[in-house]
């Protein structure tokens, strides 16, 4: 099994998260403050050096004011049906 961090699906998800941050004119530092994490946390997530578990993903989305289900739907559209 391939590690999820090196997949097209993860790249699409990270691009979606970064785009949401940029659309709000938030810097990585702004987002890291909202998350109560160091700046390097956001940087590593966006660069694909750090994975988010499902709970962290939800917190990240909440900090951005976006619906985490949209990110899941993005993955489903990229990959096809995730569950049969």
C-alpha positions in Angstrom: 0.0 0.0 0.0 1.2 3.5 -0.9 1.7 6.0 1.9 -1.1 8.6 1.5 1.2 11.6 1.7 2.7 10.8 -1.7 -0.6 10.4 -3.6 -2.4 12.6 -6.1 -5.4 12.6 -3.7 -3.3 14.1 -0.9 -1.8 16.7 -3.3 -5.3 17.7 -4.3 -6.4 17.9 -0.6 -3.4 20.0 0.4 -3.9 22.3 -2.6 -7.6 22.8 -1.5 -6.5 23.6 2.0 -3.8 26.1 0.9 -6.2 27.7 -1.6 -8.8 28.2 1.2 -6.2 29.9 3.3 -5.1 32.1 0.5 -8.6 33.1 -0.5 -9.1 34.5 3.0 -5.8 36.4 2.7 -4.4 34.5 5.7 -0.7 33.9 6.1 0.6 30.7 7.4 1.4 32.5 10.7 -2.3 33.7 10.9 -3.5 30.1 10.5 -0.9 28.7 12.9 -2.2 31.2 15.5 -5.8 30.0 15.0 -4.6 26.5 15.4 -2.4 27.3 18.4 0.5 25.6 16.6 3.9 26.8 15.4 4.2 28.3 12.0 6.3 25.3 10.9 3.2 23.1 11.4 1.2 24.8 8.7 4.2 25.0 6.5 4.9 21.3 6.7 1.3 20.4 6.2 1.1 22.6 3.0 4.4 21.2 1.7 3.3 17.6 2.3 5.9 16.9 4.9 3.4 16.3 7.6 0.2 14.3 7.5 -3.0 15.3 9.2 -5.0 12.6 11.0 -8.7 12.8 10.6 -9.2 14.8 13.8 -6.4 17.3 12.9 -8.0 17.6 9.4 -11.3 18.6 11.0 -9.6 21.1 13.3 -7.6 22.5 10.3 -10.8 23.0 8.3 -12.6 24.6 11.3 -9.7 27.1 11.7 -10.2 28.0 8.0 -14.0 28.1 8.3 -14.5 25.5 5.7 -16.5 22.3 5.7 -14.3 19.2 6.0 -16.9 17.2 4.1 -16.0 19.2 1.0 -12.4 17.9 1.3 -13.7 14.4 1.6 -15.9 14.8 -1.5 -12.8 16.2 -3.3 -11.0 13.0 -2.5 -13.9 10.8 -3.6 -14.2 12.7 -6.9 -10.4 12.3 -7.5 -10.3 8.6 -6.7 -13.9 7.4 -7.5 -16.1 5.6 -5.0 -14.2 5.2 -1.7 -16.6 2.7 -0.3 -18.5 -0.1 -2.1 
